[in-house]
Amino acid sequence: MKSCSIRISIALCTTLLIGTVFAKTPTAERDEVPAVKRGLTSAEISLSQAIASAEAAVPGRAISAQLSVKKNVAAYKVEILRGDSLLDIKVDSRSGQVISSTADPVDHVADECDD
């Protein structure tokens, strides 16, 4: 009886936790959709063109890219792997010009992955 109660408690807690996580996610994503749609409408270059611009400007290989809209300004964010470090490249969604290039202090490729 005791183990049954423990299993029911664990199942209930897990269900509540998962429900809370999923309940918050769709709202946040729904809030971003209109801004991203506006960003896509104003963008004059495609995601692949933004990746090509970033790779041409910075030696390395693109590993991720996305359209980002902040303060009603759309720009592509391209993450470039160069050696053992990652760079965040921001590309103007209208001109295709690289706006900024910064080292990503959080995402470093660790040698421990090879262990």
Secondary structure, 3 states (H helix, E strand, C coil): CHHHHHHHHHHHHHHHHHHHHHHHHHHHHHHHHHHHHHHHHHCCCCHHHHHHHHHHHCCCEEEEEEEEEECCEEEEEEEEEECCEEEEEEEECCCCCEEEEEEEEEEECCHHHHC
